[in-house]
Amino acid sequence: MRDPGLQPERTALAWQRTALSAAVAAVLLLRSGLTRDAPLEIAAAVCAAAVVVLWFVAVRRPSTTGSARHVLGAATVAVAAAGALTAIQVILQP
């Protein structure tokens, strides 16, 4: 027996988990960047915070296939940018 309502619910829960993780990462990166005066970590925090904003957009906007792909693509780019900026900061750190 298949319930078509479960897939959107699983997707919504996945977005919530992702947004919560991104929010925690943004706060930790921002705190670390401000205390160590690390501008790349602050930029990574902004990228992680962008994922939270994208989550709000995904929740508020009616789900259409095209818009969902754009939001998912933007979230992926934001996460990748946060990771890259953090990695560069670690490498450049004295």
HELIX and SHEET records of a PDB file:
HELIX    1   1 LEU A    6  THR A   35  1                                  30    
HELIX    2   2 PRO A   39  ARG A   60  1                                  22    
HELIX    3   3 THR A   65  LEU A   92  1                                  28    
END                                                                             
